[in-house]
Amino acid sequence: MSNDVTADQFFKLHPKLRWAAYSVDGKVLFCQMRPGVESYTSDEGDRAFMQFGPLIISGVGERLTHSGGAGKLQSVLVNMEKDSVLLMKFRDGFLALSVNRNEAFGVFQEIDTKLRELA
């Protein structure tokens, strides 16, 4: 089921999405920039991040959910100066999507329902 998703499928959700990546058990199934968009980081760095970064970051976030009162962890937003990356559990792996930081809140809010439907 995991390998039936593509970066292009996510790019279609919103024209402002810059980058999309998906990994399952540390194996990166795709990791790519939107065509025509220049990356702030190297492809090697992005792939290395997707191997273990989502697992580590979400694991730290899940420490807040042990009581159960707040519910399960849905996603983590990582903000840098220029870019914001949304990390979320998706099917049996982790999905990462990026957008320019100054547009992140609106874009991620707009695609939230669509992402949940795809999962």
N, C-alpha and C positions, 0 to 999 in steps of 0.2 A: 504494500500500500504506500510506503514511503517514497518509493522511486517514481511515482506517477505525478510528482509536482516539479515544476520548473521555475527558474527565475522569471522568465517572461510572464508566467501566470500571475506572479505577484506584481510585476511592473505594470500590468494592466489595471491593477486596483487603484493606482493614483499616479499621475504624471510627475509628481515631485519625488517619488521614491528613487534613490540614487543607486542603491546596492541591495542585493538579496543573496542570502546564503542559507543553506540547510545542511545539517549534519545529524547522523544517527550513530550512536555508540562511538563517537570520535571519528567516524568516517565522513568526510565532506562530500556530499552528493552534488552540490553546486555552490559556487561562490563567484558571483559576477557583478560587474557594474552594469548599469543601464547603458546601452549603446550610445556613444556620443558624449558621455559624462566622464570627466576626468576624476580619477580616484585621489583621495588625500593620503592613501596608504598603499603599500605594495601588495600584490596578489599573494606573495609568500606569507606576509604578515597576517593578511586576512584569513588565509587557510589555516595557519598555525593557531590563530585565535579561535576559529570555529571548531578545532579539534577538542579543546578542553575548556575554553573560556565560558561558554554558556553553562556548562555543567557546574563549574566552580562558582560563577556569579549567582546562578539560581539556587545553588546549594546554600550559599550564605543567606540569601533572601528567605529561603524556606525555614531558616532558624526562627523567624518571626511567626511562623504559622503553627508551631507545635501545640499551642493551646486550642486551636481549632476555632476560636472566636472570630477571627478575621477571615476565615476561609482559606482555601488553597491559593498558592502563588499563581498568578495569571501571567505576569510578564515583568520584565525589568527594563528600565530606560536608562541608558548610559549617555550622558551629555558631555561632549567635548566642546572646545571653543567653536569649531566650525560645523560639527556633525553630531547628530543624535542617532543612536542605535537602539532599536526595540528588540529585545530578546524575549522569546516566548517558547514554551513547550508547544510543539506542534506535532500531532499524531504521535509517532514513537521517537521523535527526535527534537531538535531545537531549530527554530527559524530565527534569522536575524535580518532586519530591514533597516536601512538608513535613509536619512533625509537631512537637508541642511537644518542646523539647529534652530534658526529663527522661524522655521516653518513646521517644526516637529509636532508641537502640541496639536495643531489643527489637522495635520495630515494623519497622524496616528489615531486621532479621535474619529476622523471621517471613515477610516478603513476598519475600525474595530469590529463592527458587525460582520463585515465581509470575511475577515480573517477567521472569526469564530465559525462561520458557515463552512469554510473550507476545511477546517480542522476536523 
